């Protein structure tokens, strides 16, 4: 258990530049029965292509996965804590779950890597969603309490932390022409989930109304930041990770500044020690909406334009708007063609190197993801991983891209 802020918990030095991979508890652990999305993915009919089920069975194989990441040459590993494991019922703290995540953190440390902890990666306990989630200010206090528990019990092992993963995602995808036709189906799925658990309202953060939710989450982040600091002092930096596209203007005029005022500005105005940039593609932005991908461009399995160069543009855009250090906390591509993943990595990392050479305070590159995983509503179809996972045996098989990025990590940024 971490001591108070007046103890000798001086902030641990981290490697000059962090290289790593990432995973989210819900997407890889399996068996997250007490979570909000478990309810929704098991409804009939479901908006989710596949139920997560056992996922990648990382709950039982975390040490194998962490050892593999370290063997590839990475010096950090980003992971999240599943809140519904820690607090399956309001105020009921699972000591077994805390012990489990302590073992995860200890394994990352034992293998010589810096643990990069995400307190919340989209999913919440089902009781939290049934109480209105972050669509009510009553959701702030439970989240802060959860962060306090995790920090007291596990903070001594943390190297870097973020409160939320992509809390701006709702604002970002609200501009997407592909998400707007889905809103009626999402609303019906929320209503069905509420009925299935006997709740008047069902508000899972991943599928919430960003117009209501985002300002409440900004406040929840700010209060959680203060709570973590009050317990851990300066033992580790605490920031936020944001979903960001390279925003390209449409030929007839654009709404880029309006979009950024919704997607980026509220979070840069919130407290934090760094900004985590998470980028996969670009958008072409008309005055009130993003446009569909241009004809003829290469698309990934997610339907995004294949755009490794977008990362450099996003880093530079954020660096112009904040003086905080920047980490690339997610970047990758969904593809079955691993040669295209290698090409994506090479171009993205070249852009990272140019940003560093130009004096941008960029401190790490974390690839999404270590494992092929369960990709939310898209199920098990999209392949983001450097490592393939057999869905029957759960055997892990590194792809050529895993060795390739590992060699880059060992060599360091190209000059």
Residue pairs with C-beta under 8 A, 6 or more apart in sequence:
1 152
1 153
1 156
2 9
2 151
2 152
2 153
2 154
2 155
2 156
2 231
2 232
2 235
3 9
3 156
4 231
4 233
5 229
5 230
5 231
5 232
5 233
5 234
6 233
7 233
9 156
9 232
9 233
9 234
9 235
10 234
10 235
11 234
11 235
11 236
11 237
12 159
12 235
12 236
14 76
14 114
14 159
14 160
14 363
15 75
15 76
15 114
17 356
17 363
17 364
17 365
17 412
17 413
18 75
18 76
18 114
18 116
18 160
18 327
18 363
18 364
18 365
18 366
19 73
19 74
19 75
19 76
19 364
19 365
19 366
19 405
19 408
19 409
20 69
20 74
20 75
20 76
20 77
20 78
20 113
20 114
20 116
20 364
20 365
20 366
20 367
20 409
21 69
21 74
21 77
21 78
21 366
21 367
21 368
21 369
21 370
21 386
22 77
22 78
22 79
22 116
22 329
22 330
22 366
22 367
22 368
22 369
22 370
23 58
23 65
23 78
23 79
23 80
23 369
23 370
23 371
23 373
24 79
24 80
24 118
24 121
24 122
24 165
24 373
25 32
25 79
25 80
25 81
25 82
25 85
25 121
25 123
26 32
26 35
26 37
26 52
26 55
26 80
26 82
26 121
26 122
26 123
26 374
27 52
27 55
27 56
27 369
27 373
27 374
27 375
27 376
28 55
28 56
28 58
28 65
28 371
28 373
28 374
29 55
29 56
29 57
29 58
29 59
29 82
30 52
30 53
30 54
30 55
30 56
30 57
30 58
30 59
31 53
31 54
31 55
31 59
32 38
32 52
32 82
32 84
32 85
32 123
33 84
34 84
34 85
34 88
34 125
34 126
35 82
35 84
35 123
35 124
35 125
35 126
36 84
36 123
36 124
36 125
36 126
36 128
36 129
36 133
36 193
36 202
36 204
36 205
36 206
37 48
37 52
37 122
37 123
37 204
37 206
37 376
38 52
38 126
39 126
39 129
39 193
39 196
39 197
39 202
40 46
40 47
40 48
40 189
40 190
40 193
40 204
40 207
41 48
41 50
41 51
41 52
42 51
43 189
43 192
43 193
43 196
46 189
47 182
47 185
47 186
47 189
47 377
48 376
48 377
48 379
49 377
49 378
49 379
49 380
49 381
50 374
50 379
50 380
50 381
52 374
54 394
55 373
55 374
56 371
56 372
56 373
56 374
56 389
56 394
57 394
58 65
58 371
59 100
61 394
61 396
62 103
62 104
62 107
63 103
63 107
64 396
65 370
65 371
65 387
65 396
66 77
66 104
66 107
66 108
66 111
66 113
67 107
67 111
68 370
68 387
68 396
68 398
69 77
69 111
69 113
69 370
70 77
70 111
70 112
70 113
72 386
72 398
72 402
72 403
72 405
72 406
72 409
73 406
73 407
73 409
73 410
74 113
74 406
74 409
75 112
75 113
75 114
75 409
76 113
76 114
76 115
76 116
76 159
76 160
76 364
76 366
77 108
77 113
77 114
77 115
77 116
77 370
78 116
78 117
78 118
78 329
78 366
79 104
79 108
79 115
79 116
79 117
79 118
80 117
80 118
80 119
80 120
80 121
80 165
81 101
81 117
81 118
81 119
81 120
81 150
82 97
82 123
83 119
83 120
83 123
83 124
83 125
83 128
83 146
84 123
84 124
84 125
84 126
85 94
85 97
85 100
85 101
86 93
86 94
86 97
86 98
86 101
86 146
86 149
86 150
87 93
87 94
87 125
87 142
87 146
87 149
88 94
88 125
89 125
89 127
90 125
90 127
90 142
93 149
98 149
98 150
98 153
98 154
101 150
101 154
102 153
102 154
102 157
105 115
105 117
105 154
105 157
105 158
106 157
108 114
108 115
109 115
109 157
114 159
114 160
115 157
115 158
115 159
115 160
116 159
116 160
116 161
116 162
116 329
116 366
117 150
117 154
117 158
117 159
117 160
117 161
117 162
118 161
118 162
118 164
118 165
118 241
119 146
119 147
119 150
119 161
119 162
119 163
119 164
119 224
120 143
120 146
120 163
120 164
120 165
120 205
121 165
122 165
122 166
122 205
122 206
122 376
123 204
123 205
123 206
124 133
124 204
124 205
126 197
128 139
128 142
129 193
129 199
129 202
129 203
129 204
129 205
130 194
130 197
130 199
130 201
130 202
131 138
131 139
131 199
131 201
132 138
132 139
132 201
132 203
133 139
133 203
133 204
133 205
133 208
133 213
134 140
134 143
134 203
134 205
134 208
134 213
134 216
134 217
134 220
135 201
135 203
135 208
135 209
135 212
135 213
135 216
136 203
136 216
137 216
137 219
139 216
139 220
140 216
140 219
140 220
140 223
143 220
143 224
144 220
144 223
144 224
144 227
147 163
147 224
147 227
147 228
148 227
148 228
148 231
151 158
151 227
151 228
151 231
151 232
152 231
155 228
155 231
155 232
155 235
155 236
156 235
158 232
158 235
158 236
159 236
160 236
160 237
160 239
160 274
160 327
161 228
161 236
161 237
161 238
161 239
162 238
162 239
162 240
162 241
162 276
162 329
163 220
163 221
163 224
163 225
163 228
163 238
163 239
163 240
164 217
164 220
164 221
164 240
164 241
165 241
165 278
166 241
166 242
166 243
166 278
167 205
167 214
167 217
167 218
167 221
167 240
167 242
167 267
168 214
168 242
168 243
168 263
168 264
168 266
168 267
169 206
169 210
169 243
170 208
170 209
170 210
170 213
170 214
171 210
171 214
171 262
171 263
172 243
172 244
172 245
172 263
173 179
174 210
174 262
175 255
175 259
175 263
175 283
175 285
175 289
175 290
176 283
176 289
176 290
177 289
177 290
177 291
177 292
178 292
178 303
180 289
186 207
189 207
190 202
190 203
190 204
190 207
191 202
193 202
193 204
194 200
194 201
194 202
203 209
203 213
205 213
205 217
206 376
214 262
214 266
215 266
218 266
218 267
218 269
218 270
221 240
221 267
221 270
221 271
221 272
222 270
222 271
225 238
225 270
225 271
225 272
226 271
228 238
229 238
237 273
237 274
237 325
238 272
238 273
239 272
239 273
239 274
239 275
239 276
239 324
239 327
240 267
240 270
240 272
240 275
240 276
241 275
241 276
241 277
241 278
241 329
241 330
242 263
242 264
242 267
242 275
242 276
242 277
242 278
243 263
243 278
243 279
244 263
244 264
244 277
244 278
244 279
244 314
244 317
244 318
245 279
245 280
245 281
245 282
245 283
245 310
245 314
246 279
246 281
246 282
246 283
246 307
246 309
246 310
246 311
246 313
246 314
246 317
247 254
247 256
247 259
247 260
247 282
247 283
247 285
247 317
248 282
248 283
248 284
248 285
249 256
249 284
249 285
250 284
250 285
250 286
250 287
250 291
252 286
253 286
253 287
254 285
254 286
254 287
255 285
255 286
255 287
255 288
255 289
256 285
258 287
259 285
264 318
264 321
267 275
268 275
268 321
268 322
272 324
273 324
273 325
274 324
274 325
274 326
274 327
274 363
275 318
275 322
275 324
275 325
275 326
275 327
276 326
276 327
276 328
276 329
276 330
277 311
277 314
277 315
277 318
277 326
277 327
277 328
277 329
278 328
278 329
278 330
278 331
278 368
279 310
279 311
279 314
279 328
279 330
279 331
280 300
280 302
280 304
280 307
280 310
280 330
280 331
280 332
280 333
281 300
281 304
281 305
281 306
281 307
281 310
282 305
282 307
282 310
282 313
283 290
283 291
284 290
284 291
284 293
284 294
285 291
293 299
293 303
293 304
293 305
294 305
297 305
297 306
298 305
298 306
299 305
299 306
300 306
300 333
300 334
300 335
300 382
301 334
301 335
301 336
301 378
301 381
301 382
301 383
302 334
302 375
302 378
302 382
304 334
306 333
306 335
306 340
306 344
308 333
308 343
308 344
308 345
308 346
308 347
308 348
308 351
309 347
309 348
309 351
311 328
311 331
311 348
311 351
311 352
312 348
312 351
312 352
312 354
312 355
313 351
315 326
315 328
315 351
315 352
315 355
315 360
315 362
316 355
316 360
318 326
319 326
319 355
319 360
319 361
319 362
323 361
324 361
325 361
325 362
325 363
326 360
326 361
326 362
326 363
327 362
327 363
327 364
327 365
327 366
328 352
328 362
328 364
328 365
328 366
329 364
329 366
330 366
330 367
330 368
331 348
331 365
331 366
331 367
331 368
332 341
332 344
332 367
332 368
332 369
332 384
333 340
333 341
333 344
333 384
334 375
334 382
334 383
334 384
335 341
335 344
335 383
336 383
338 399
338 400
338 401
339 400
341 386
341 399
341 401
342 400
342 401
342 404
345 367
345 401
345 404
345 405
345 408
348 365
349 365
349 408
349 413
349 414
350 414
352 362
352 365
352 413
353 413
353 414
353 415
355 362
356 362
356 413
357 415
367 386
367 405
368 384
369 384
369 385
369 386
370 385
370 386
370 387
371 385
371 386
371 387
371 389
371 396
372 380
372 383
372 384
372 385
372 387
372 388
372 389
373 384
373 385
373 389
374 380
375 381
375 382
375 384
380 391
385 399
386 398
386 399
386 401
386 402
386 405
387 396
387 397
387 398
387 399
387 402
388 396
388 397
388 398
388 399
389 395
389 396
389 397
390 397
